[in-house]
Each structure stands twice: as structure tokens, then as C-alpha cells.
Amino acid sequence: MMKKIIFIISGLALYLTLPAQEEKKDTTYWKKQGSTSLTFGQTSFTNWSAGGENSVSALAAFAYKAEYKKNKIAWNNSLDLGYGLSYQGSDQIKNDDHINVATNFGYQAARLWYYAAELSFKSQFDKGYSSYPVEDADKDNYISRFMAPGYLIGSIGMSYAHPKEDLKILLSPVSEKMTFVTDKKLSDNGDYGVKPGKKLFAEFGALTKGTYSKKFNENILFGTVLSLTTAYDTFGNIDVDWTMSLDWKLNKYFTFKANTYLLYDNDIKYIDKDGNKKGPRVQFKEVIGLGFGYIF
């Protein structure tokens, strides 16, 4: 599975970065930027008196933004993919897994404001477990997989775009958040907010979303996205989705990459290592790596 996913991410990165190098010849209306990386880590012990476990890790990541601006029309698209595994001895552990896609279409209403409609999708590639390593007998005790959950959010409202900085803010009083749990076992459990046996949970509410990215020079790229959503039937109960990323090209061959993810969703229950469901918790993850990369 890991080889297939890394191959998909790497192939997509190659496909999209090649046209990006020729964009100045093709058009003046598109602005494109992104990064791709393949990072590795290794720890090896031989007769080490203090003890330790050999480990190796690999992480493939790809982020891409394509923005179109002509007259009163603005169309912004983003894609963020990541997948990684680490091996400690013979134990396999997943350390990153995400699919984030968004598209936003705007029509200018005033100098800095646009009527806007946005559609975003989030999920993951592979199965996830409450604890690792996973024994063969526990491989069916997963707590997540592709489209379980999957999130599709459609929003209509107004967006603000800073004329000089890559800063955008979307204010949407009309937003629909759809949570999909297409796996039968997880839907029967009523996971991720769906009613037991159902595969879809829809919430109508409001959304505020801010995005900012900065390419400081040809070697450093920073980006962050913060989304705040609340359903009208539980108004004031705010779900938070905040990501930050940094790509730093150290030299011709090596790139330093850091990502952080902060999530809070009242419909996602915390599951401890024994498989017991608790109340919702603030979730936080960081991924740091050094490897081969390209910023464009």
C-alpha cells in the first residue's frame, strides 16, 4: 500500500510541476506555486549497550496552488497530499496520511471583496488504528480509512483578498458540512457523528476560513489555513481545523519540511489505546523531515 500511495503522490507531483515550469510562456492569468518532497529517517543499533530499536521512515508529500485572476473573476485551487510510514524493527507505524482538496470561485463585488462559492474535500488514503504497532489479529480493528471519515464542505458567501499579500478570508453564512462514513463497520458503530448504520451526517451552518501563504524567496515557502465551522442547530459549538506548513530548500538536493495540524470536532470522540471512546479532544500532530524536495 505504501509503495502505491508514494508512487501516486510522486507521479502527480511530476505531472503538475512540469507544466508549472512553462507557465510564463503559456499565460499571464495563472499564478502557481507548490512543493514536493520525499523525506527519510533512519536509526540503527549494533551492540549498543544502552539499548534501542532499529527504525526507518519515509514520507511523501505534495502541495500545489493554482490561482486564476482575470478582470472580475478569481478562481483559486489547492491540493495537499501526504503519506508516510515508519518501521521499528518489524513493526509498521503510520505517521502521516491526508488528502486535502479545495476550489473557490469568486466574482468581484468591490475592490477587495468577491461573491464567492467554495467546495472542499478531506479524507485519507489508508486505514488508521488507535494504537501501533498493529498485530495481525487486530488488523480489522481500524478506526478510520478512506472516506471513513470523508468531509465535503460547500459554502457560499463573501471573500476578501489582500491586494499585495497572499491572504484570503472567506465569510460564509450558508455552509453545508457533509461527513461520510462509507465503511460498514464504522458506520454501524456510529463513528464520526453519523447515526448507527448511516453513512452520511449533514450539518447546515456557517464557516469562516482564512488562508495565507508566503514565498519568501526561491528556497522558503510557508502556508497556513484556518477553518472555523459551526452548525446552526448547535450554534456556538465551533469546529477548528488549522494547518501550517514550511518548506525550506537547504541546498540543491535537500529540503527541510515541517507540518502541524490542529483539529477539534465535537462529533469526533477520542479513542484510547484500549479502544474505549471518550469525549471530544483537541487533536494535534506535527511532522518534521529532511530529504529530497523541490519548491516551485
Solvent accessible surface area in square Angstrom, and as a share of the most:
residue,aa,sasa,rsa
1,M,129,0.58
2,M,27,0.12
3,K,175,0.74
4,K,143,0.61
5,I,6,0.03
6,I,28,0.14
7,F,155,0.65
8,I,96,0.49
9,I,2,0.01
10,S,52,0.33
11,G,36,0.35
12,L,55,0.27
13,A,5,0.04
14,L,109,0.54
15,Y,152,0.58
16,L,35,0.17
17,T,9,0.05
18,L,94,0.47
19,P,58,0.37
20,A,9,0.07
21,Q,110,0.49
22,E,92,0.41
23,E,32,0.14
24,K,186,0.79
25,K,175,0.74
26,D,103,0.53
27,T,36,0.21
28,T,124,0.72
29,Y,94,0.36
30,W,74,0.26
31,K,107,0.45
32,K,49,0.21
33,Q,18,0.08
34,G,3,0.02
35,S,3,0.02
36,T,29,0.17
37,S,9,0.06
38,L,53,0.26
39,T,7,0.04
40,F,103,0.43
41,G,31,0.30
42,Q,141,0.63
43,T,60,0.35
44,S,74,0.48
45,F,63,0.26
46,T,111,0.65
47,N,151,0.78
48,W,155,0.54
49,S,121,0.78
50,A,90,0.70
51,G,42,0.41
52,G,56,0.53
53,E,101,0.45
54,N,72,0.37
55,S,29,0.19
56,V,71,0.41
57,S,32,0.20
58,A,16,0.12
59,L,15,0.07
60,A,1,0.01
61,A,7,0.05
62,F,2,0.01
63,A,33,0.26
64,Y,26,0.10
65,K,48,0.21
66,A,11,0.09
67,E,21,0.09
68,Y,49,0.19
69,K,94,0.40
70,K,76,0.32
71,N,120,0.62
72,K,102,0.43
73,I,67,0.34
74,A,14,0.11
75,W,103,0.36
76,N,29,0.15
77,N,36,0.19
78,S,43,0.28
79,L,34,0.17
80,D,38,0.20
81,L,10,0.05
82,G,0,0.00
83,Y,1,0.00
84,G,0,0.00
85,L,5,0.03
86,S,18,0.12
87,Y,73,0.28
88,Q,83,0.37
89,G,41,0.39
90,S,112,0.72
91,D,55,0.28
92,Q,87,0.39
93,I,36,0.18
94,K,38,0.16
95,N,53,0.27
96,D,7,0.04
97,D,16,0.08
98,H,18,0.08
99,I,18,0.09
100,N,26,0.13
101,V,60,0.34
102,A,17,0.13
103,T,47,0.27
104,N,18,0.09
105,F,101,0.42
106,G,2,0.02
107,Y,108,0.41
108,Q,41,0.18
109,A,47,0.36
110,A,54,0.42
111,R,177,0.65
112,L,34,0.17
113,W,92,0.32
114,Y,15,0.06
115,Y,128,0.49
116,A,5,0.04
117,A,48,0.37
118,E,21,0.09
119,L,88,0.44
120,S,19,0.13
121,F,50,0.21
122,K,63,0.27
123,S,14,0.09
124,Q,26,0.12
125,F,42,0.18
126,D,27,0.14
127,K,60,0.26
128,G,6,0.06
129,Y,39,0.15
130,S,38,0.25
131,S,42,0.27
132,Y,67,0.25
133,P,59,0.37
134,V,34,0.20
135,E,108,0.48
136,D,118,0.61
137,A,95,0.73
138,D,59,0.31
139,K,105,0.45
140,D,104,0.54
141,N,91,0.47
142,Y,19,0.07
143,I,46,0.23
144,S,12,0.08
145,R,83,0.30
146,F,103,0.43
147,M,36,0.16
148,A,0,0.00
149,P,14,0.09
150,G,0,0.00
151,Y,37,0.14
152,L,46,0.23
153,I,28,0.14
154,G,21,0.20
155,S,5,0.03
156,I,108,0.55
157,G,13,0.13
158,M,62,0.28
159,S,14,0.09
160,Y,45,0.17
161,A,27,0.21
162,H,63,0.28
163,P,84,0.53
164,K,184,0.78
165,E,67,0.30
166,D,22,0.12
167,L,55,0.27
168,K,45,0.19
169,I,59,0.30
170,L,6,0.03
171,L,77,0.38
172,S,4,0.03
173,P,82,0.51
174,V,70,0.40
175,S,6,0.04
176,E,58,0.26
177,K,24,0.10
178,M,46,0.21
179,T,4,0.02
180,F,46,0.19
181,V,0,0.00
182,T,63,0.37
183,D,17,0.09
184,K,142,0.60
185,K,74,0.31
186,L,2,0.01
187,S,1,0.01
188,D,68,0.35
189,N,81,0.42
190,G,18,0.18
191,D,12,0.06
192,Y,34,0.13
193,G,27,0.26
194,V,5,0.03
195,K,151,0.64
196,P,100,0.63
197,G,43,0.41
198,K,119,0.50
199,K,105,0.45
200,L,87,0.43
201,F,57,0.24
202,A,51,0.40
203,E,30,0.14
204,F,107,0.44
205,G,4,0.04
206,A,24,0.18
207,L,8,0.04
208,T,56,0.33
209,K,22,0.10
210,G,23,0.22
211,T,34,0.20
212,Y,60,0.23
213,S,7,0.05
214,K,65,0.28
215,K,66,0.28
216,F,117,0.49
217,N,76,0.39
218,E,127,0.57
219,N,66,0.34
220,I,41,0.21
221,L,17,0.08
222,F,54,0.22
223,G,15,0.14
224,T,28,0.16
225,V,53,0.30
226,L,65,0.32
227,S,19,0.12
228,L,61,0.30
229,T,17,0.10
230,T,21,0.12
231,A,9,0.07
232,Y,92,0.35
233,D,129,0.67
234,T,72,0.42
235,F,141,0.59
236,G,52,0.50
237,N,53,0.27
238,I,82,0.42
239,D,17,0.09
240,V,38,0.22
241,D,29,0.15
242,W,97,0.34
243,T,24,0.14
244,M,67,0.30
245,S,34,0.22
246,L,53,0.26
247,D,6,0.03
248,W,115,0.41
249,K,51,0.21
250,L,85,0.42
251,N,79,0.41
252,K,155,0.66
253,Y,129,0.49
254,F,86,0.36
255,T,1,0.01
256,F,60,0.25
257,K,16,0.07
258,A,21,0.16
259,N,14,0.07
260,T,35,0.20
261,Y,20,0.07
262,L,49,0.25
263,L,63,0.31
264,Y,55,0.21
265,D,13,0.07
266,N,51,0.26
267,D,35,0.18
268,I,33,0.17
269,K,90,0.38
270,Y,94,0.36
271,I,37,0.19
272,D,26,0.14
273,K,161,0.68
274,D,124,0.64
275,G,45,0.43
276,N,77,0.40
277,K,104,0.44
278,K,87,0.37
279,G,37,0.36
280,P,38,0.24
281,R,115,0.42
282,V,100,0.57
283,Q,65,0.29
284,F,125,0.52
285,K,74,0.31
286,E,102,0.46
287,V,17,0.10
288,I,105,0.53
289,G,16,0.15
290,L,91,0.45
291,G,5,0.05
292,F,107,0.45
293,G,18,0.17
294,Y,74,0.28
295,I,12,0.06
296,F,24,0.10
